[in-house]
Amino acid sequence: MDFHALAKRRTMAQKIFLVTGIVFIAFNLRPAITSVGPLVSFIRSDLGLSNGMAGFLTTLPLIAFAVLSPFAPKIGQKIGNELTILLGVALIGAGIVIRSMGSISLLFIGTAVAGIGIAVGNVLLPGIVKMKFPNKATLMTGVYSASLGISAAIASGISIPLVEKFGWGWEASLMTWAYLALAAFLIWIPQIRKQKVFEGRVKIIKYGNSMLKSKLAWQVAFFMGLQSLIFYCLITWVPEILYSHGFSRSLSGWMLSVIQFAGLPASFIIPVVAGKLNNQRGLVLGLGTIYLISFTGLMFGGGPLIFLWVVMIGIAQGSGFSLALTFLVLRAKGVMDASRLSGMAQSLGYFLAAAGPTLIGYEYDHTHSWFLPIMTLIIVSVLMTAAGLGAGRNKFVLED
């Protein structure tokens, strides 16, 4: 018996299971949020919510991200990153079920629970990628970033058809994604590894809380937060903006999918390209420019050109998110630095992003126009570019 060949096949099988697990975890980190935007009008009219409260449905998970993100690495160090992620997926599924019960209170409670589960995956996946694939971290970042985009796009696109074509209520449409969480839970079970716990405990003593003293870490956090603010504002309100331009509810939902599908090539390519560059400032400038052009077009342009603006927004969105994830890997020297930078950047970043969807809804409620909300997004894109120019420097956190 060739034990060497047998061991090699076993290692390959383990890698395949790991990559599959990472992809399925990534599949669950956006549908619970992106499935809501196209259904906002149904939820709002059924439950009697204002635009501001409807926007809070997207803001609430961001608050959960911000509150839990600093604690996720610590929990992972105590019980293991793999087990922590498994528990996170369970919370995503439970939250989706709770919020699909049809009452206002359960809608918000379930959304918060799902947000807590998503936060765990958001924070711990970059560290796992850096640890398991040290020589292919940017490639794997592209893989799970693209996986996020695929599931987000599908969730946006089919939410309305499930209601209009199949006669489902918005509750059943939202419930669909609990099955995806169950699949990810089952696929991730083999990844539980208790031996990673002690290593994490040793390193946390060494690093302390010094991440907050790093200027570069703050720049990464602001870039993460501002691109996230734009992303969550768009997935919440783009269907309503397009509806105001004369699109049907169904087509508006599918256009949100177009945005996210348009960003898929960029979400895979950008991390790979970024890993080959000495610094990422050129990518940041290109991203900011695309956002400025597309938002200006969306503000003043209707008709056929609106499809161009939608595609450009998608390219910028896919680029921005994957570049933010890449910064978490490139700006950190080791696995623990990556997890701690991820926790800090996502906590501070999502506190910033949480204001976005509700603010946009509030602005529209008081002006009955999309001019001010879109102008707000233009200003945010400029600030994001400024933060990205700092985050794109060829340095490591704690050494800047």
C-alpha positions as YAML, in Angstrom:
chain: A
units: angstrom
residues:
- id: 1
  name: MET
  ca: [0.00, 0.00, 0.00]
- id: 2
  name: ASP
  ca: [1.35, 3.45, -0.96]
- id: 3
  name: PHE
  ca: [0.86, 5.34, 2.32]
- id: 4
  name: HIS
  ca: [2.39, 8.51, 0.86]
- id: 5
  name: ALA
  ca: [-0.15, 8.61, -1.96]
- id: 6
  name: LEU
  ca: [-2.94, 7.80, 0.49]
- id: 7
  name: ALA
  ca: [-1.89, 10.65, 2.79]
- id: 8
  name: LYS
  ca: [-1.66, 13.00, -0.18]
- id: 9
  name: ARG
  ca: [-5.19, 12.12, -1.31]
- id: 10
  name: ARG
  ca: [-6.46, 12.57, 2.23]
- id: 11
  name: THR
  ca: [-4.83, 16.01, 2.49]
- id: 12
  name: MET
  ca: [-6.33, 17.01, -0.87]
- id: 13
  name: ALA
  ca: [-9.78, 15.85, 0.27]
- id: 14
  name: GLN
  ca: [-9.43, 17.89, 3.47]
- id: 15
  name: LYS
  ca: [-8.49, 20.98, 1.43]
- id: 16
  name: ILE
  ca: [-11.52, 20.48, -0.83]
- id: 17
  name: PHE
  ca: [-13.81, 20.17, 2.20]
- id: 18
  name: LEU
  ca: [-12.24, 23.29, 3.70]
- id: 19
  name: VAL
  ca: [-12.64, 25.37, 0.53]
- id: 20
  name: THR
  ca: [-16.23, 24.12, 0.15]
- id: 21
  name: GLY
  ca: [-16.91, 25.03, 3.77]
- id: 22
  name: ILE
  ca: [-15.46, 28.53, 3.34]
- id: 23
  name: VAL
  ca: [-17.56, 29.06, 0.21]
- id: 24
  name: PHE
  ca: [-20.77, 27.95, 1.95]
- id: 25
  name: ILE
  ca: [-20.06, 30.11, 5.00]
- id: 26
  name: ALA
  ca: [-19.52, 33.04, 2.63]
- id: 27
  name: PHE
  ca: [-22.81, 32.18, 0.89]
- id: 28
  name: ASN
  ca: [-24.59, 32.92, 4.19]
- id: 29
  name: LEU
  ca: [-23.01, 36.28, 5.01]
- id: 30
  name: ARG
  ca: [-25.20, 38.45, 2.75]
- id: 31
  name: PRO
  ca: [-28.61, 36.92, 1.75]
- id: 32
  name: ALA
  ca: [-30.16, 37.62, 5.17]
- id: 33
  name: ILE
  ca: [-29.52, 41.30, 4.41]
- id: 34
  name: THR
  ca: [-29.73, 41.66, 0.61]
- id: 35
  name: SER
  ca: [-33.03, 39.77, 0.44]
- id: 36
  name: VAL
  ca: [-34.69, 42.57, 2.44]
- id: 37
  name: GLY
  ca: [-34.15, 45.56, 0.13]
- id: 38
  name: PRO
  ca: [-36.43, 44.42, -2.71]
- id: 39
  name: LEU
  ca: [-39.12, 43.48, -0.15]
- id: 40
  name: VAL
  ca: [-39.04, 46.77, 1.76]
- id: 41
  name: SER
  ca: [-42.24, 48.08, 0.16]
- id: 42
  name: PHE
  ca: [-44.14, 44.87, 1.06]
- id: 43
  name: ILE
  ca: [-42.82, 44.81, 4.63]
- id: 44
  name: ARG
  ca: [-43.45, 48.53, 5.08]
- id: 45
  name: SER
  ca: [-47.05, 48.42, 3.89]
- id: 46
  name: ASP
  ca: [-47.88, 45.16, 5.68]
- id: 47
  name: LEU
  ca: [-46.48, 46.24, 9.06]
- id: 48
  name: GLY
  ca: [-47.05, 49.99, 8.76]
- id: 49
  name: LEU
  ca: [-43.36, 51.00, 8.95]
- id: 50
  name: SER
  ca: [-41.93, 54.40, 7.96]
- id: 51
  name: ASN
  ca: [-39.04, 54.62, 5.49]
- id: 52
  name: GLY
  ca: [-36.72, 55.35, 8.41]
- id: 53
  name: MET
  ca: [-37.84, 52.22, 10.27]
- id: 54
  name: ALA
  ca: [-37.63, 50.16, 7.08]
- id: 55
  name: GLY
  ca: [-34.05, 51.39, 6.65]
- id: 56
  name: PHE
  ca: [-33.36, 50.28, 10.23]
- id: 57
  name: LEU
  ca: [-33.89, 46.67, 9.08]
- id: 58
  name: THR
  ca: [-30.55, 46.99, 7.28]
- id: 59
  name: THR
  ca: [-28.99, 49.17, 9.97]
- id: 60
  name: LEU
  ca: [-29.69, 46.66, 12.77]
- id: 61
  name: PRO
  ca: [-27.36, 43.92, 11.47]
- id: 62
  name: LEU
  ca: [-24.65, 46.55, 11.08]
- id: 63
  name: ILE
  ca: [-25.03, 47.50, 14.74]
- id: 64
  name: ALA
  ca: [-24.75, 43.81, 15.61]
- id: 65
  name: PHE
  ca: [-21.60, 43.62, 13.45]
- id: 66
  name: ALA
  ca: [-20.12, 46.61, 15.23]
- id: 67
  name: VAL
  ca: [-20.91, 45.43, 18.76]
- id: 68
  name: LEU
  ca: [-19.81, 41.82, 18.33]
- id: 69
  name: SER
  ca: [-16.81, 42.21, 16.00]
- id: 70
  name: PRO
  ca: [-14.25, 43.00, 18.76]
- id: 71
  name: PHE
  ca: [-15.38, 39.96, 20.75]
- id: 72
  name: ALA
  ca: [-15.42, 37.41, 17.91]
- id: 73
  name: PRO
  ca: [-11.61, 36.91, 17.87]
- id: 74
  name: LYS
  ca: [-11.61, 36.47, 21.66]
- id: 75
  name: ILE
  ca: [-14.39, 33.89, 21.49]
- id: 76
  name: GLY
  ca: [-12.50, 32.14, 18.69]
- id: 77
  name: GLN
  ca: [-9.35, 32.04, 20.82]
- id: 78
  name: LYS
  ca: [-11.25, 30.41, 23.69]
- id: 79
  name: ILE
  ca: [-13.26, 27.76, 21.88]
- id: 80
  name: GLY
  ca: [-11.61, 27.69, 18.44]
- id: 81
  name: ASN
  ca: [-12.33, 29.76, 15.32]
- id: 82
  name: GLU
  ca: [-13.95, 26.84, 13.53]
- id: 83
  name: LEU
  ca: [-16.44, 26.12, 16.33]
- id: 84
  name: THR
  ca: [-17.20, 29.83, 16.71]
- id: 85
  name: ILE
  ca: [-18.05, 30.06, 13.00]
- id: 86
  name: LEU
  ca: [-20.27, 26.97, 13.31]
- id: 87
  name: LEU
  ca: [-22.21, 28.68, 16.12]
- id: 88
  name: GLY
  ca: [-22.40, 31.83, 14.00]
- id: 89
  name: VAL
  ca: [-24.05, 29.93, 11.14]
- id: 90
  name: ALA
  ca: [-26.54, 28.46, 13.60]
- id: 91
  name: LEU
  ca: [-27.44, 31.99, 14.74]
- id: 92
  name: ILE
  ca: [-27.91, 33.12, 11.14]
- id: 93
  name: GLY
  ca: [-30.40, 30.31, 10.53]
- id: 94
  name: ALA
  ca: [-32.22, 30.90, 13.81]
- id: 95
  name: GLY
  ca: [-32.44, 34.63, 13.16]
- id: 96
  name: ILE
  ca: [-33.90, 34.11, 9.70]
- id: 97
  name: VAL
  ca: [-36.57, 31.79, 11.10]
- id: 98
  name: ILE
  ca: [-37.47, 34.18, 13.95]
- id: 99
  name: ARG
  ca: [-37.82, 37.24, 11.74]
- id: 100
  name: SER
  ca: [-40.05, 35.40, 9.27]
- id: 101
  name: MET
  ca: [-42.85, 35.00, 11.83]
- id: 102
  name: GLY
  ca: [-44.70, 38.09, 10.64]
- id: 103
  name: SER
  ca: [-44.64, 40.50, 13.61]
- id: 104
  name: ILE
  ca: [-42.73, 43.76, 14.00]
- id: 105
  name: SER
  ca: [-40.97, 42.73, 17.22]
- id: 106
  name: LEU
  ca: [-39.86, 39.33, 15.88]
- id: 107
  name: LEU
  ca: [-38.80, 40.94, 12.60]
- id: 108
  name: PHE
  ca: [-36.29, 43.15, 14.39]
- id: 109
  name: ILE
  ca: [-35.25, 40.54, 16.99]
- id: 110
  name: GLY
  ca: [-34.57, 37.93, 14.31]
- id: 111
  name: THR
  ca: [-32.67, 40.45, 12.20]
- id: 112
  name: ALA
  ca: [-30.43, 41.24, 15.18]
- id: 113
  name: VAL
  ca: [-29.78, 37.53, 15.89]
- id: 114
  name: ALA
  ca: [-28.88, 36.88, 12.25]
- id: 115
  name: GLY
  ca: [-26.62, 39.95, 12.33]
- id: 116
  name: ILE
  ca: [-24.69, 38.53, 15.29]
- id: 117
  name: GLY
  ca: [-24.11, 35.28, 13.39]
- id: 118
  name: ILE
  ca: [-23.00, 37.12, 10.25]
- id: 119
  name: ALA
  ca: [-20.57, 39.22, 12.30]
- id: 120
  name: VAL
  ca: [-18.77, 36.07, 13.46]
- id: 121
  name: GLY
  ca: [-18.16, 34.92, 9.89]
- id: 122
  name: ASN
  ca: [-17.18, 38.40, 8.72]
- id: 123
  name: VAL
  ca: [-14.48, 38.71, 11.38]
- id: 124
  name: LEU
  ca: [-13.03, 35.19, 11.57]
- id: 125
  name: LEU
  ca: [-12.93, 34.13, 7.91]
- id: 126
  name: PRO
  ca: [-9.96, 36.42, 6.99]
- id: 127
  name: GLY
  ca: [-7.89, 34.91, 9.81]
- id: 128
  name: ILE
  ca: [-8.80, 31.35, 8.79]
- id: 129
  name: VAL
  ca: [-7.87, 32.10, 5.17]
- id: 130
  name: LYS
  ca: [-4.51, 33.55, 6.21]
- id: 131
  name: MET
  ca: [-3.81, 30.57, 8.48]
- id: 132
  name: LYS
  ca: [-4.95, 27.77, 6.16]
- id: 133
  name: PHE
  ca: [-3.71, 29.29, 2.89]
- id: 134
  name: PRO
  ca: [-0.66, 31.42, 3.83]
- id: 135
  name: ASN
  ca: [0.72, 31.41, 0.27]
- id: 136
  name: LYS
  ca: [-2.62, 31.86, -1.48]
- id: 137
  name: ALA
  ca: [-4.39, 34.23, 0.90]
- id: 138
  name: THR
  ca: [-5.31, 36.84, -1.72]
- id: 139
  name: LEU
  ca: [-6.57, 34.15, -4.13]
- id: 140
  name: MET
  ca: [-8.78, 32.64, -1.43]
- id: 141
  name: THR
  ca: [-9.94, 36.12, -0.44]
- id: 142
  name: GLY
  ca: [-11.11, 36.50, -4.03]
- id: 143
  name: VAL
  ca: [-12.89, 33.14, -3.87]
- id: 144
  name: TYR
  ca: [-14.92, 33.89, -0.76]
- id: 145
  name: SER
  ca: [-15.47, 37.52, -1.79]
- id: 146
  name: ALA
  ca: [-16.96, 36.29, -5.08]
- id: 147
  name: SER
  ca: [-19.03, 33.75, -3.14]
- id: 148
  name: LEU
  ca: [-20.44, 36.59, -1.03]
- id: 149
  name: GLY
  ca: [-21.33, 38.48, -4.17]
- id: 150
  name: ILE
  ca: [-23.02, 35.53, -5.86]
- id: 151
  name: SER
  ca: [-25.32, 34.76, -2.93]
- id: 152
  name: ALA
  ca: [-26.05, 38.46, -2.36]
- id: 153
  name: ALA
  ca: [-27.02, 38.91, -6.00]
- id: 154
  name: ILE
  ca: [-29.26, 35.83, -6.12]
- id: 155
  name: ALA
  ca: [-31.00, 36.84, -2.89]
- id: 156
  name: SER
  ca: [-31.73, 40.30, -4.27]
- id: 157
  name: GLY
  ca: [-33.00, 38.96, -7.57]
- id: 158
  name: ILE
  ca: [-35.37, 36.21, -6.48]
- id: 159
  name: SER
  ca: [-36.98, 37.91, -3.47]
- id: 160
  name: ILE
  ca: [-39.65, 39.68, -5.52]
- id: 161
  name: PRO
  ca: [-40.36, 36.77, -7.93]
- id: 162
  name: LEU
  ca: [-40.92, 34.47, -4.95]
- id: 163
  name: VAL
  ca: [-43.66, 36.87, -3.86]
- id: 164
  name: GLU
  ca: [-45.15, 37.88, -7.22]
- id: 165
  name: LYS
  ca: [-44.69, 34.76, -9.35]
- id: 166
  name: PHE
  ca: [-45.13, 32.05, -6.72]
- id: 167
  name: GLY
  ca: [-47.58, 33.84, -4.47]
- id: 168
  name: TRP
  ca: [-45.40, 33.61, -1.38]
- id: 169
  name: GLY
  ca: [-45.63, 36.26, 1.32]
- id: 170
  name: TRP
  ca: [-42.56, 38.32, 2.19]
- id: 171
  name: GLU
  ca: [-42.19, 36.11, 5.28]
- id: 172
  name: ALA
  ca: [-41.79, 32.92, 3.21]
- id: 173
  name: SER
  ca: [-39.45, 34.71, 0.83]
- id: 174
  name: LEU
  ca: [-37.15, 35.67, 3.73]
- id: 175
  name: MET
  ca: [-37.41, 32.18, 5.25]
- id: 176
  name: THR
  ca: [-35.87, 30.62, 2.12]
- id: 177
  name: TRP
  ca: [-32.36, 31.48, 3.27]
- id: 178
  name: ALA
  ca: [-32.59, 29.42, 6.45]
- id: 179
  name: TYR
  ca: [-32.08, 26.31, 4.30]
- id: 180
  name: LEU
  ca: [-28.78, 27.71, 3.02]
- id: 181
  name: ALA
  ca: [-27.67, 28.26, 6.63]
- id: 182
  name: LEU
  ca: [-28.54, 24.63, 7.44]
- id: 183
  name: ALA
  ca: [-26.45, 23.41, 4.49]
- id: 184
  name: ALA
  ca: [-23.46, 25.50, 5.59]
- id: 185
  name: PHE
  ca: [-23.81, 24.22, 9.17]
- id: 186
  name: LEU
  ca: [-23.63, 20.59, 8.04]
- id: 187
  name: ILE
  ca: [-20.75, 21.20, 5.62]
- id: 188
  name: TRP
  ca: [-18.68, 23.10, 8.22]
- id: 189
  name: ILE
  ca: [-18.93, 20.48, 10.99]
- id: 190
  name: PRO
  ca: [-15.77, 18.56, 9.89]
- id: 191
  name: GLN
  ca: [-13.67, 21.73, 10.33]
- id: 192
  name: ILE
  ca: [-13.90, 21.77, 14.12]
- id: 193
  name: ARG
  ca: [-10.37, 21.76, 15.49]
- id: 194
  name: LYS
  ca: [-9.80, 22.18, 19.25]
- id: 195
  name: GLN
  ca: [-6.01, 22.31, 19.02]
- id: 196
  name: LYS
  ca: [-6.07, 25.89, 17.70]
- id: 197
  name: VAL
  ca: [-7.29, 27.28, 21.03]
- id: 198
  name: PHE
  ca: [-4.03, 27.31, 23.00]
- id: 199
  name: GLU
  ca: [-2.08, 29.04, 20.23]
- id: 200
  name: GLY
  ca: [-4.60, 31.89, 20.17]
- id: 201
  name: ARG
  ca: [-4.40, 32.34, 23.95]
- id: 202
  name: VAL
  ca: [-0.64, 32.72, 23.84]
- id: 203
  name: LYS
  ca: [-0.72, 35.33, 21.11]
- id: 204
  name: ILE
  ca: [-3.44, 37.53, 22.59]
- id: 205
  name: ILE
  ca: [-1.27, 38.06, 25.67]
- id: 206
  name: LYS
  ca: [1.54, 39.22, 23.43]
- id: 207
  name: TYR
  ca: [-0.42, 41.72, 21.37]
- id: 208
  name: GLY
  ca: [-2.71, 43.29, 23.96]
- id: 209
  name: ASN
  ca: [-4.88, 46.17, 22.71]
- id: 210
  name: SER
  ca: [-2.23, 47.97, 20.63]
- id: 211
  name: MET
  ca: [-4.21, 47.72, 17.36]
- id: 212
  name: LEU
  ca: [-6.07, 50.91, 18.32]
- id: 213
  name: LYS
  ca: [-2.77, 52.79, 18.36]
- id: 214
  name: SER
  ca: [-2.06, 52.05, 14.70]
- id: 215
  name: LYS
  ca: [-2.89, 54.86, 12.25]
- id: 216
  name: LEU
  ca: [-2.94, 52.33, 9.43]
- id: 217
  name: ALA
  ca: [-5.49, 50.18, 11.29]
- id: 218
  name: TRP
  ca: [-7.76, 53.23, 11.63]
- id: 219
  name: GLN
  ca: [-7.45, 53.96, 7.91]
- id: 220
  name: VAL
  ca: [-8.36, 50.36, 7.08]
- id: 221
  name: ALA
  ca: [-11.32, 50.65, 9.47]
- id: 222
  name: PHE
  ca: [-12.59, 53.86, 7.86]
- id: 223
  name: PHE
  ca: [-12.23, 52.40, 4.37]
- id: 224
  name: MET
  ca: [-14.10, 49.28, 5.49]
- id: 225
  name: GLY
  ca: [-16.84, 51.34, 7.12]
- id: 226
  name: LEU
  ca: [-17.40, 53.86, 4.34]
- id: 227
  name: GLN
  ca: [-17.51, 51.27, 1.55]
- id: 228
  name: SER
  ca: [-19.89, 49.26, 3.74]
- id: 229
  name: LEU
  ca: [-22.08, 52.32, 4.30]
- id: 230
  name: ILE
  ca: [-22.39, 52.73, 0.53]
- id: 231
  name: PHE
  ca: [-23.07, 49.01, 0.02]
- id: 232
  name: TYR
  ca: [-25.85, 48.75, 2.61]
- id: 233
  name: CYS
  ca: [-27.49, 52.00, 1.50]
- id: 234
  name: LEU
  ca: [-27.58, 50.69, -2.06]
- id: 235
  name: ILE
  ca: [-28.99, 47.25, -1.27]
- id: 236
  name: THR
  ca: [-31.71, 48.90, 0.84]
- id: 237
  name: TRP
  ca: [-32.71, 51.79, -1.40]
- id: 238
  name: VAL
  ca: [-31.65, 51.13, -5.01]
- id: 239
  name: PRO
  ca: [-34.94, 49.29, -5.73]
- id: 240
  name: GLU
  ca: [-36.87, 52.34, -4.49]
- id: 241
  name: ILE
  ca: [-34.66, 54.73, -6.48]
- id: 242
  name: LEU
  ca: [-35.16, 52.71, -9.66]
- id: 243
  name: TYR
  ca: [-38.90, 52.46, -8.98]
- id: 244
  name: SER
  ca: [-38.98, 56.27, -8.89]
- id: 245
  name: HIS
  ca: [-37.36, 56.20, -12.36]
- id: 246
  name: GLY
  ca: [-40.28, 54.13, -13.68]
- id: 247
  name: PHE
  ca: [-39.03, 50.57, -13.20]
- id: 248
  name: SER
  ca: [-41.43, 47.90, -11.98]
- id: 249
  name: ARG
  ca: [-40.97, 46.44, -8.50]
- id: 250
  name: SER
  ca: [-39.77, 43.14, -9.95]
- id: 251
  name: LEU
  ca: [-37.33, 44.72, -12.38]
- id: 252
  name: SER
  ca: [-36.02, 47.01, -9.64]
- id: 253
  name: GLY
  ca: [-35.18, 43.96, -7.55]
- id: 254
  name: TRP
  ca: [-33.46, 42.29, -10.46]
- id: 255
  name: MET
  ca: [-31.47, 45.45, -11.15]
- id: 256
  name: LEU
  ca: [-30.11, 45.16, -7.63]
- id: 257
  name: SER
  ca: [-28.97, 41.69, -8.65]
- id: 258
  name: VAL
  ca: [-27.40, 43.16, -11.79]
- id: 259
  name: ILE
  ca: [-25.40, 45.52, -9.57]
- id: 260
  name: GLN
  ca: [-24.04, 42.61, -7.58]
- id: 261
  name: PHE
  ca: [-23.44, 40.31, -10.54]
- id: 262
  name: ALA
  ca: [-21.59, 43.15, -12.29]
- id: 263
  name: GLY
  ca: [-19.27, 43.30, -9.31]
- id: 264
  name: LEU
  ca: [-18.44, 39.58, -9.27]
- id: 265
  name: PRO
  ca: [-15.47, 39.67, -11.71]
- id: 266
  name: ALA
  ca: [-13.97, 42.59, -9.79]
- id: 267
  name: SER
  ca: [-14.54, 40.92, -6.42]
- id: 268
  name: PHE
  ca: [-12.45, 37.94, -7.59]
- id: 269
  name: ILE
  ca: [-9.81, 39.80, -9.61]
- id: 270
  name: ILE
  ca: [-9.10, 42.76, -7.32]
- id: 271
  name: PRO
  ca: [-7.61, 40.71, -4.41]
- id: 272
  name: VAL
  ca: [-5.32, 38.85, -6.82]
- id: 273
  name: VAL
  ca: [-4.17, 42.07, -8.51]
- id: 274
  name: ALA
  ca: [-3.82, 43.87, -5.17]
- id: 275
  name: GLY
  ca: [-1.56, 41.11, -3.86]
- id: 276
  name: LYS
  ca: [0.83, 41.63, -6.78]
- id: 277
  name: LEU
  ca: [1.10, 45.41, -6.41]
- id: 278
  name: ASN
  ca: [3.58, 47.27, -4.24]
- id: 279
  name: ASN
  ca: [0.67, 49.39, -2.95]
- id: 280
  name: GLN
  ca: [-3.04, 49.63, -3.71]
- id: 281
  name: ARG
  ca: [-3.48, 53.40, -4.04]
- id: 282
  name: GLY
  ca: [-4.12, 53.24, -7.79]
- id: 283
  name: LEU
  ca: [-6.93, 50.73, -7.23]
- id: 284
  name: VAL
  ca: [-8.46, 53.03, -4.60]
- id: 285
  name: LEU
  ca: [-8.40, 56.04, -6.95]
- id: 286
  name: GLY
  ca: [-10.02, 54.01, -9.73]
- id: 287
  name: LEU
  ca: [-12.73, 52.80, -7.35]
- id: 288
  name: GLY
  ca: [-13.51, 56.33, -6.13]
- id: 289
  name: THR
  ca: [-13.69, 57.67, -9.68]
- id: 290
  name: ILE
  ca: [-16.17, 55.00, -10.79]
- id: 291
  name: TYR
  ca: [-18.39, 55.74, -7.79]
- id: 292
  name: LEU
  ca: [-18.37, 59.50, -8.49]
- id: 293
  name: ILE
  ca: [-19.31, 59.04, -12.16]
- id: 294
  name: SER
  ca: [-22.03, 56.46, -11.52]
- id: 295
  name: PHE
  ca: [-23.65, 58.31, -8.60]
- id: 296
  name: THR
  ca: [-23.72, 61.54, -10.59]
- id: 297
  name: GLY
  ca: [-25.33, 59.67, -13.47]
- id: 298
  name: LEU
  ca: [-27.89, 58.07, -11.14]
- id: 299
  name: MET
  ca: [-28.75, 61.48, -9.72]
- id: 300
  name: PHE
  ca: [-29.37, 63.21, -13.05]
- id: 301
  name: GLY
  ca: [-29.83, 60.46, -15.61]
- id: 302
  name: GLY
  ca: [-32.79, 58.28, -16.34]
- id: 303
  name: GLY
  ca: [-33.60, 56.32, -19.47]
- id: 304
  name: PRO
  ca: [-31.23, 53.82, -21.10]
- id: 305
  name: LEU
  ca: [-28.11, 55.25, -19.44]
- id: 306
  name: ILE
  ca: [-29.37, 54.15, -16.05]
- id: 307
  name: PHE
  ca: [-28.30, 50.61, -16.96]
- id: 308
  name: LEU
  ca: [-24.74, 51.90, -17.42]
- id: 309
  name: TRP
  ca: [-24.80, 53.61, -14.02]
- id: 310
  name: VAL
  ca: [-26.10, 50.42, -12.41]
- id: 311
  name: VAL
  ca: [-23.32, 48.30, -13.92]
- id: 312
  name: MET
  ca: [-20.66, 50.85, -12.91]
- id: 313
  name: ILE
  ca: [-21.99, 50.92, -9.35]
- id: 314
  name: GLY
  ca: [-21.76, 47.14, -9.32]
- id: 315
  name: ILE
  ca: [-18.13, 47.17, -10.47]
- id: 316
  name: ALA
  ca: [-17.24, 49.76, -7.81]
- id: 317
  name: GLN
  ca: [-19.15, 47.85, -5.14]
- id: 318
  name: GLY
  ca: [-17.47, 44.53, -5.90]
- id: 319
  name: SER
  ca: [-14.07, 46.22, -6.04]
- id: 320
  name: GLY
  ca: [-14.55, 48.13, -2.79]
- id: 321
  name: PHE
  ca: [-15.67, 45.20, -0.70]
- id: 322
  name: SER
  ca: [-13.01, 42.78, -1.95]
- id: 323
  name: LEU
  ca: [-10.32, 45.44, -1.55]
- id: 324
  name: ALA
  ca: [-11.43, 46.03, 2.05]
- id: 325
  name: LEU
  ca: [-11.15, 42.30, 2.75]
- id: 326
  name: THR
  ca: [-7.76, 42.22, 1.05]
- id: 327
  name: PHE
  ca: [-6.49, 45.04, 3.29]
- id: 328
  name: LEU
  ca: [-7.30, 42.84, 6.30]
- id: 329
  name: VAL
  ca: [-4.90, 40.24, 4.91]
- id: 330
  name: LEU
  ca: [-2.18, 42.42, 3.36]
- id: 331
  name: ARG
  ca: [-1.87, 44.92, 6.21]
- id: 332
  name: ALA
  ca: [-1.46, 42.16, 8.84]
- id: 333
  name: LYS
  ca: [1.76, 40.20, 9.40]
- id: 334
  name: GLY
  ca: [0.30, 37.07, 11.00]
- id: 335
  name: VAL
  ca: [-2.91, 35.15, 11.66]
- id: 336
  name: MET
  ca: [-3.67, 36.84, 14.98]
- id: 337
  name: ASP
  ca: [-2.95, 40.29, 13.58]
- id: 338
  name: ALA
  ca: [-5.37, 39.54, 10.73]
- id: 339
  name: SER
  ca: [-8.13, 38.46, 13.14]
- id: 340
  name: ARG
  ca: [-7.58, 41.43, 15.45]
- id: 341
  name: LEU
  ca: [-7.39, 43.92, 12.57]
- id: 342
  name: SER
  ca: [-10.54, 42.34, 11.15]
- id: 343
  name: GLY
  ca: [-12.32, 42.68, 14.50]
- id: 344
  name: MET
  ca: [-11.29, 46.32, 14.96]
- id: 345
  name: ALA
  ca: [-11.92, 47.37, 11.34]
- id: 346
  name: GLN
  ca: [-15.32, 45.71, 11.16]
- id: 347
  name: SER
  ca: [-16.43, 46.97, 14.58]
- id: 348
  name: LEU
  ca: [-15.50, 50.60, 13.99]
- id: 349
  name: GLY
  ca: [-16.37, 50.38, 10.32]
- id: 350
  name: TYR
  ca: [-19.84, 48.96, 10.85]
- id: 351
  name: PHE
  ca: [-20.65, 51.48, 13.58]
- id: 352
  name: LEU
  ca: [-20.01, 54.05, 10.87]
- id: 353
  name: ALA
  ca: [-21.93, 52.13, 8.22]
- id: 354
  name: ALA
  ca: [-24.93, 51.60, 10.51]
- id: 355
  name: ALA
  ca: [-25.96, 55.23, 10.13]
- id: 356
  name: GLY
  ca: [-26.33, 54.92, 6.36]
- id: 357
  name: PRO
  ca: [-29.60, 53.13, 5.49]
- id: 358
  name: THR
  ca: [-31.63, 54.90, 8.18]
- id: 359
  name: LEU
  ca: [-30.12, 58.29, 7.27]
- id: 360
  name: ILE
  ca: [-30.98, 57.80, 3.60]
- id: 361
  name: GLY
  ca: [-34.55, 56.81, 4.51]
- id: 362
  name: TYR
  ca: [-34.83, 59.84, 6.82]
- id: 363
  name: GLU
  ca: [-33.56, 62.19, 4.10]
- id: 364
  name: TYR
  ca: [-36.05, 60.84, 1.59]
- id: 365
  name: ASP
  ca: [-38.93, 61.04, 4.09]
- id: 366
  name: HIS
  ca: [-38.23, 64.74, 4.62]
- id: 367
  name: THR
  ca: [-37.35, 65.83, 1.06]
- id: 368
  name: HIS
  ca: [-39.43, 63.37, -1.02]
- id: 369
  name: SER
  ca: [-36.53, 63.41, -3.48]
- id: 370
  name: TRP
  ca: [-33.50, 61.19, -4.07]
- id: 371
  name: PHE
  ca: [-31.20, 64.17, -4.77]
- id: 372
  name: LEU
  ca: [-29.99, 64.67, -1.18]
- id: 373
  name: PRO
  ca: [-29.58, 60.92, -0.44]
- id: 374
  name: ILE
  ca: [-27.47, 60.41, -3.57]
- id: 375
  name: MET
  ca: [-25.44, 63.55, -2.83]
- id: 376
  name: THR
  ca: [-24.74, 62.03, 0.60]
- id: 377
  name: LEU
  ca: [-23.38, 58.89, -1.10]
- id: 378
  name: ILE
  ca: [-21.14, 61.05, -3.33]
- id: 379
  name: ILE
  ca: [-19.65, 62.72, -0.25]
- id: 380
  name: VAL
  ca: [-19.13, 59.34, 1.42]
- id: 381
  name: SER
  ca: [-17.35, 58.00, -1.67]
- id: 382
  name: VAL
  ca: [-14.89, 60.92, -1.54]
- id: 383
  name: LEU
  ca: [-14.16, 60.24, 2.15]
- id: 384
  name: MET
  ca: [-13.79, 56.52, 1.41]
- id: 385
  name: THR
  ca: [-11.21, 57.27, -1.27]
- id: 386
  name: ALA
  ca: [-9.21, 59.43, 1.14]
- id: 387
  name: ALA
  ca: [-9.19, 56.64, 3.75]
- id: 388
  name: GLY
  ca: [-8.26, 54.08, 1.10]
- id: 389
  name: LEU
  ca: [-5.22, 56.05, 0.00]
- id: 390
  name: GLY
  ca: [-3.89, 55.64, 3.54]
- id: 391
  name: ALA
  ca: [-4.95, 51.99, 3.84]
- id: 392
  name: GLY
  ca: [-3.29, 51.21, 0.50]
- id: 393
  name: ARG
  ca: [0.22, 52.01, 1.76]
- id: 394
  name: ASN
  ca: [2.74, 49.17, 1.71]
- id: 395
  name: LYS
  ca: [3.00, 48.83, 5.50]
- id: 396
  name: PHE
  ca: [1.90, 46.52, 8.31]
- id: 397
  name: VAL
  ca: [-0.32, 47.52, 11.23]
- id: 398
  name: LEU
  ca: [1.57, 47.92, 14.50]
- id: 399
  name: GLU
  ca: [4.67, 48.84, 12.50]
- id: 400
  name: ASP
  ca: [3.44, 52.09, 10.90]
...
